[in-house]
Amino acid sequence: MKPAPRRRLLRSLSILCAVAANLAIPLIAQEEPLTPEKYEREELGVNIYTAPSIERIFQQLDALRPLPFEQLQREFPKASPASREQKGLIFGGLVADGFLVVEAARKSAVDDLGRVLLREARGLGVADRVTRHSASLTDLARRGKWLAVRKELIATQADVEQAMIELRDQKMAHLISLGGWLRGLEISAAAIELNFSPQRANVLAQQDLVDYFVGELKTLPPAQARTPFFEKIRAGVSAISVSLSKAAEAGFKLDDVKAIRTRARELNLAIRESD
């Protein structure tokens, strides 16, 4: 294996261990064989850490149940920004929003979610990947098959990620992941704020994850990185990284959680703003 892919693979494994530790998920002693498809993902810098599945957001939020839907929900965007990069961030955030819909078993909200996901997928050029998932989400929700709806959401993100890999657009896969993480962070912090304890707040301590996103934002093409939008996103994610580091070291307090929620919310609002 060439040195660069090997370093990426080792880095991915070490970071996966950190994420698993945060989520209290046991790791299997031996890795699965590195298939050609998985090798391609590593070559592009896309893996289960750098583009984490919505399933990992589910696992984090599962620890914070019950989640008060009315206090944590937000309206789905009525229009989409012109920027393709913003569309990717929005798509990731929408899939994270889907968790609340599933948790609250809101059938009508699933209909709306499917429509908005499909609209954003068209903007990303992957509508064919999402069309069947959108119909399935609606059908399963109408029949009250909420576990199946959850699995369909996971499959939706996985399909879009795979489309990005096939297009060799790994940066977009990372942005979709970042959008999901930022919305998940906002939901998590809000849920903790409503029912605070230091133990619950420890769910937020994912320093390796946020630091990775800080690093990824530094690798954007200069034409993107220098835009006011991405300067704001980069500064905001860096500030969250600092806040999480200080809070984790000193012990999370309610004010820390409130500050993290506020920063995440500001970034999520900026992501939805039109160009």
KEVO-471074 format. One record per residue (C-alpha): x, y, z. Coordinates in Angstrom, 2 decimals, decimal comma, m for minus. Example, Ala and Ser with C-alpha at 12.3 -4.5 7.8 and 13.67 -1.06 7.14 Angstrom:
// KEVO-471074
         X         Y         Z
     12,30     m4,50      7,80
     13,67     m1,06      7,14
END
This chain:
// KEVO-471074
         X         Y         Z
      0,00      0,00      0,00
      1,38      3,44     m0,88
      2,38      5,68      2,09
     m0,36      8,31      1,69
     m3,31      5,87      1,52
     m1,77      3,93      4,39
     m1,59      7,05      6,54
     m5,22      7,86      5,75
     m6,26      4,35      6,65
     m4,38      4,43      9,95
     m5,74      7,86     10,75
     m9,28      6,70     10,03
     m8,86      3,70     12,30
     m7,46      5,76     15,17
    m10,22      8,34     14,92
    m12,87      5,63     14,66
    m11,56      4,24     17,95
    m12,02      7,67     19,55
    m15,55      8,01     18,21
    m16,45      4,52     19,37
    m15,13      5,34     22,82
    m17,27      8,48     22,99
    m20,34      6,55     21,96
    m19,54      3,54     24,14
    m19,63      1,28     21,08
    m17,48     m1,87     21,25
    m15,08     m2,36     18,35
    m14,61     m5,71     16,65
    m11,12     m7,03     17,24
    m10,31     m7,52     13,55
    m11,11     m5,19     10,68
    m13,19     m6,31      7,73
    m11,15     m6,91      4,55
    m10,39     m3,73      2,63
    m12,50     m4,25     m0,49
    m11,85     m2,31     m3,73
    m14,86     m0,09     m2,95
    m13,62      0,62      0,58
    m10,12      1,27     m0,75
    m11,57      3,80     m3,21
    m13,35      5,53     m0,34
    m10,09      5,73      1,63
     m8,25      7,05     m1,44
    m10,80      9,86     m1,64
    m10,65     10,56      2,08
    m14,24      9,39      2,59
    m14,87      6,84      5,33
    m17,21      6,08      8,21
    m15,57      8,83     10,23
    m15,01     11,60      7,69
    m18,52     11,17      6,30
    m20,29      9,68      9,32
    m23,60      8,01      8,73
    m26,76      9,49     10,19
    m26,77      6,27     12,22
    m24,02      7,74     14,41
    m26,16     10,81     15,07
    m28,99      8,46     16,01
    m26,69      6,67     18,45
    m25,63      9,93     20,09
    m29,16     11,26     20,42
    m30,49      7,93     21,64
    m28,54      8,58     24,82
    m30,47     11,83     25,37
    m34,02     10,47     25,21
    m36,70     11,58     25,62
    m36,35     14,40     23,08
    m39,08     17,08     23,22
    m40,02     17,46     19,57
    m41,84     20,79     19,88
    m38,85     22,45     21,54
    m36,19     20,99     19,27
    m37,84     21,01     15,85
    m37,31     23,63     13,17
    m39,19     24,34      9,96
    m37,91     22,74      6,79
    m36,41     25,32      4,40
    m38,92     26,67      1,90
    m36,23     27,61     m0,59
    m32,71     26,46     m1,29
    m29,59     28,65     m1,68
    m27,98     28,68     m5,11
    m24,64     27,45     m3,78
    m24,12     23,73     m4,33
    m21,94     23,62     m1,22
    m24,75     25,05      0,88
    m27,12     22,49     m0,59
    m24,80     19,74      0,62
    m24,69     21,19      4,13
    m28,48     21,58      4,12
    m28,97     18,00      2,96
    m26,92     16,67      5,87
    m28,84     18,83      8,32
    m32,17     17,61      6,96
    m31,22     13,99      7,48
    m30,35     14,85     11,08
    m33,74     16,55     11,41
    m35,24     13,25     10,35
    m34,24     11,74     13,67
    m36,60     14,04     15,54
    m39,38     13,20     13,12
    m38,82      9,48     13,67
    m38,54      9,90     17,45
    m41,85     11,78     17,58
    m43,55      9,52     15,00
    m44,83     12,53     13,01
    m46,30     11,08      9,83
    m47,06     14,42      8,17
    m43,52     15,64      8,86
    m42,10     12,61      7,02
    m44,02     13,64      3,90
    m42,49     17,12      4,08
    m39,04     15,77      4,85
    m39,09     13,47      1,83
    m40,08     16,32     m0,49
    m37,36     18,66      0,78
    m34,69     15,95      0,66
    m35,62     15,27     m2,95
    m35,44     18,98     m3,81
    m31,96     19,30     m2,35
    m30,88     16,07     m4,04
    m31,87     17,55     m7,42
    m29,61     20,51     m6,70
    m26,78     18,10     m5,96
    m27,42     16,13     m9,13
    m28,34     12,92     m7,30
    m32,14     13,00     m7,42
    m32,25      9,47     m8,83
    m30,60      8,22     m5,63
    m33,19      9,87     m3,39
    m36,47      9,47     m5,32
    m37,13      5,89     m4,26
    m36,07      6,61     m0,68
    m38,47      9,56     m0,49
    m41,40      7,41     m1,58
    m40,39      4,65      0,81
    m40,08      7,05      3,75
    m43,63      8,27      3,18
    m45,07      4,79      2,74
    m43,36      3,36      5,82
    m44,40      6,31      7,99
    m48,03      5,99      6,92
    m47,91      2,35      8,03
    m46,27      3,28     11,33
    m43,08      1,34     10,59
    m40,80      3,72     12,45
    m37,80      1,44     12,80
    m37,94      0,93      9,04
    m38,19      4,71      8,52
    m35,05      5,09     10,58
    m33,23      2,51      8,46
    m34,45      4,23      5,29
    m32,98      7,54      6,44
    m29,65      5,81      7,03
    m29,83      4,29      3,55
    m30,70      7,68      2,02
    m27,56      9,33      3,31
    m25,45      6,32      2,40
    m26,75      6,38     m1,18
    m26,03     10,09     m1,60
    m22,57      9,63     m0,13
    m21,90      6,80     m2,58
    m23,03      9,05     m5,44
    m20,49     11,67     m4,32
    m17,77      9,02     m4,26
    m18,67      7,89     m7,77
    m18,51     11,51     m8,92
    m15,14     11,77     m7,14
    m16,57     14,72     m5,20
    m15,25     13,84     m1,76
    m15,43     17,44     m0,57
    m19,19     17,38     m1,01
    m19,41     14,15      0,98
    m17,54     15,90      3,80
    m19,88     18,92      3,63
    m22,95     16,68      3,84
    m21,36     15,07      6,87
    m20,56     18,46      8,42
    m24,13     19,65      7,91
    m25,48     16,57      9,68
    m23,02     16,94     12,54
    m23,79     20,64     13,09
    m27,53     20,03     13,25
    m27,00     17,00     15,46
    m24,82     19,12     17,76
    m27,51     21,78     18,00
    m30,19     19,19     18,82
    m27,94     17,46     21,36
    m26,94     20,67     23,13
    m30,56     21,86     23,23
    m31,75     18,56     24,68
    m29,00     18,68     27,33
    m29,80     22,30     28,16
    m33,45     21,37     28,79
    m32,42     18,59     31,17
    m28,86     19,34     32,23
    m26,43     17,08     33,98
    m22,65     16,84     33,55
    m23,05     13,19     32,55
    m25,49     14,02     29,76
    m23,27     16,88     28,63
    m20,35     14,50     28,15
    m22,12     13,27     24,99
    m20,84     16,48     23,38
    m17,19     15,62     24,02
    m16,17     14,59     20,52
    m13,01     16,65     20,11
    m11,42     14,47     17,45
    m14,54     14,77     15,32
    m14,79     18,57     15,44
    m11,03     18,93     14,95
    m11,27     16,82     11,82
    m13,95     19,11     10,41
    m11,76     22,11     11,26
     m9,00     20,49      9,23
    m11,26     19,63      6,31
    m12,52     23,21      6,06
     m8,90     24,34      5,68
     m8,50     22,14      2,60
    m11,32     23,70      0,58
    m10,32     25,19     m2,79
     m9,24     28,83     m2,34
    m12,19     30,15     m4,37
    m14,57     28,57     m1,84
    m12,51     29,05      1,30
    m12,23     32,81      0,82
    m15,95     33,45      0,45
    m17,66     35,22      3,40
    m19,90     32,18      3,85
    m17,10     29,68      4,36
    m15,05     32,13      6,39
    m18,01     32,26      8,79
    m18,43     28,48      8,81
    m14,71     27,92      9,36
    m14,53     30,48     12,19
    m17,66     29,07     13,82
    m16,52     25,45     13,74
    m13,11     26,49     15,09
    m14,81     28,36     17,94
    m16,92     25,27     18,75
    m13,73     23,22     18,81
    m12,16     25,56     21,36
    m15,33     25,63     23,48
    m15,62     21,83     23,51
    m11,97     21,43     24,43
    m12,16     23,85     27,37
    m15,46     22,45     28,63
    m14,29     18,84     28,42
    m11,12     19,67     30,33
    m12,83     21,66     33,09
    m16,07     19,69     33,20
    m19,20     20,67     31,30
    m21,38     23,34     32,91
    m24,79     24,54     31,82
    m23,34     27,78     30,45
    m20,94     25,77     28,28
    m23,80     23,80     26,77
    m25,79     26,99     26,12
    m22,81     28,58     24,36
    m22,24     25,53     22,17
    m25,91     25,37     21,25
    m25,90     29,08     20,34
    m22,85     28,72     18,08
    m24,24     25,64     16,36
    m27,61     27,33     15,84
    m25,96     30,42     14,33
    m24,06     28,28     11,84
    m27,16     26,26     10,95
    m29,07     29,48     10,31
    m26,23     30,79      8,13
    m26,24     27,56      6,11
    m29,85     28,18      5,12
    m29,37     31,80      4,11
    m29,59     32,60      0,40
    m26,51     33,82     m1,42
END
